[in-house]
Amino acid sequence: MAKLIPYVIKYLKELIKTYSASYPRCTEVTTFTNIEVRELTSRELKIGYDAERGFVGHGVGGDPLFECSSYDKLVFFSKDGRYRVIPPPERHFVDGGMAFCGKAERDQEYTMVYADKESGFSYLKRFSLGGFILDKEYRATPEGSEILLIQAGVPESIYVKYKPAKAQRIHQQVFQPADIPVKGAKARGNQMTAKRIANLATSKPRWWNDDEETLKGHLL
C-alpha cells in the first residue's frame, strides 16, 4: 500500500501530460455566491386588477399591474384616501375603488393631489408611509375627500386644467411638487387651489393650451 499511492500519482501525472492537450478540461472551478431568496422569487407573482369588480391580486385576471415576490408587502390606496398594507393577496377587494397599488416600502416617496368635497379646495402633498401595521386601515386624506392623482416618486410638474366657471380668469396652471417637503402620510398637504379641477397630468397632455398664458401654481 505504501508503494501504491506514489505509483498511482505518477501514473495520473503521465496521463495528464500525454493527453491534456487533446482533451482539455470542460468544467470550470469556481465558488458559489450567496443568492438572496427574494431575488429568485422577485417575479413569481403577477398582480392584476379587475376594475369592474374591484378585485386585485395574483389570482385576478384583469389589467396587469406589476410583478412581485411573495416576500414583498403591497400598499393599496382607495380613491377616498384610505390605505392598507398587506402581503400579496390572491384576491383582495378594494372598497371604494383603487387609486394606487404598489410595493410598500417605508421610505418610498409618494406624490398626491386630492380634493376636499366639502370645502372644494384641492391639496398637494408629498409623503412617505413610514411605519405601518399589516392589514390595518389608515387614512392619507380627510374623510369626505377624493384622490385625484397619486404616484410613487416626484414628478417634475403637475399640469392642472380647471372646470369652467363664471368670471374665471385662470384656466390652467403648472405646479412643481418639489417645492414642498416630504411629510408623513397623515399630513394634510399644501393647498393648491379653490377652483374645481377638471383634469390633471404629470406630463404635458393634449388638452393643454400652449397659447394661453399660464401662471405657476402657488402652494399655500
Residue pairs with C-beta under 8 A, 6 or more apart in sequence:
37 71
38 69
38 71
38 72
41 69
41 70
41 71
42 67
42 68
42 69
43 67
43 68
43 69
44 67
44 68
44 69
44 70
45 58
45 67
45 68
45 69
45 70
45 88
46 58
46 64
46 67
47 56
47 57
47 58
47 60
47 64
47 65
47 66
47 67
47 68
47 74
47 88
47 101
48 56
48 57
48 58
48 60
48 61
48 62
48 63
48 64
48 65
49 55
49 56
49 60
49 62
49 63
49 65
49 98
49 101
50 56
50 60
50 61
50 62
50 63
51 62
51 63
51 97
51 98
52 62
54 93
54 94
54 95
54 97
54 98
55 62
55 91
55 92
55 93
55 94
56 62
56 65
56 76
56 89
56 91
56 92
56 94
56 98
56 101
57 88
57 89
57 90
57 91
57 92
58 88
58 89
58 90
59 89
59 90
59 91
60 90
60 91
65 101
66 102
66 103
68 74
68 88
68 103
69 88
70 87
70 88
72 87
72 88
72 103
72 104
73 85
73 86
73 87
73 88
73 103
73 104
73 134
74 85
74 86
74 87
74 88
74 89
74 101
74 102
74 103
74 104
75 83
75 84
75 85
75 100
75 101
75 102
75 103
75 104
75 129
76 83
76 84
76 85
76 86
76 92
76 94
76 98
76 100
76 101
77 83
77 98
77 99
77 100
77 101
77 140
77 147
77 150
78 94
78 95
78 96
78 97
78 98
78 99
78 147
79 96
79 97
79 98
79 99
79 146
79 147
80 96
80 141
80 143
80 145
80 146
80 147
81 114
81 139
81 140
81 141
81 142
81 143
81 145
81 146
81 147
82 95
82 96
82 137
82 138
82 139
82 140
83 137
83 138
83 139
83 140
83 185
84 135
84 136
84 137
84 138
85 104
85 129
85 132
85 133
85 134
85 135
85 136
86 92
86 134
86 135
87 134
94 101
99 147
99 150
100 110
100 147
100 150
100 151
100 152
102 108
102 152
104 129
104 132
105 129
106 128
106 129
106 130
106 131
106 132
107 128
108 128
108 129
108 152
109 126
109 127
109 128
109 152
109 153
109 154
109 182
110 126
110 127
110 128
110 129
110 150
110 151
110 152
110 153
111 124
111 125
111 126
111 149
111 150
111 151
111 153
111 154
111 155
111 158
111 177
112 124
112 125
112 126
112 127
112 140
112 141
112 147
112 149
112 150
112 189
113 122
113 123
113 124
113 147
113 148
113 149
113 150
113 158
113 192
113 197
113 200
114 122
114 123
114 125
114 141
114 145
114 146
114 147
114 148
114 189
115 121
115 122
115 123
115 145
115 146
115 148
115 197
116 122
116 123
116 142
116 144
116 145
117 144
117 145
117 146
118 144
119 194
120 194
120 196
121 191
121 192
121 193
121 194
122 148
122 191
122 192
122 193
122 194
122 195
122 197
123 141
123 188
123 189
123 190
123 191
123 192
124 158
124 175
124 177
124 180
124 189
124 190
124 192
124 219
125 180
125 183
125 187
125 188
125 189
125 190
126 154
126 177
126 180
126 181
126 182
126 183
126 189
127 140
127 182
127 183
127 184
127 185
127 187
127 189
128 182
128 184
128 185
129 185
130 184
130 185
132 138
138 185
138 186
139 186
140 147
140 185
140 186
141 147
142 188
148 197
148 200
149 158
149 200
149 202
151 202
154 177
154 178
155 177
155 202
155 203
156 176
156 178
156 202
157 174
157 175
157 176
157 177
157 202
157 203
158 174
158 175
158 176
158 177
158 200
158 201
158 202
158 217
159 172
159 174
159 199
159 200
159 201
159 202
159 203
159 204
159 205
159 208
160 172
160 173
160 174
160 175
160 192
160 193
160 197
160 199
160 200
160 217
161 171
161 172
161 197
161 198
161 199
161 200
161 207
161 208
162 168
162 170
162 171
162 172
162 173
162 193
162 195
162 196
162 197
162 198
163 195
163 196
163 197
163 198
164 171
165 195
165 196
168 195
170 195
170 215
171 209
171 212
172 208
172 209
172 212
172 214
173 193
173 214
173 215
173 216
173 217
174 214
174 216
174 217
175 192
175 216
175 217
175 219
176 216
176 217
179 219
180 189
180 190
180 219
183 189
190 219
190 220
191 219
191 220
192 217
192 219
193 217
199 205
199 207
201 208
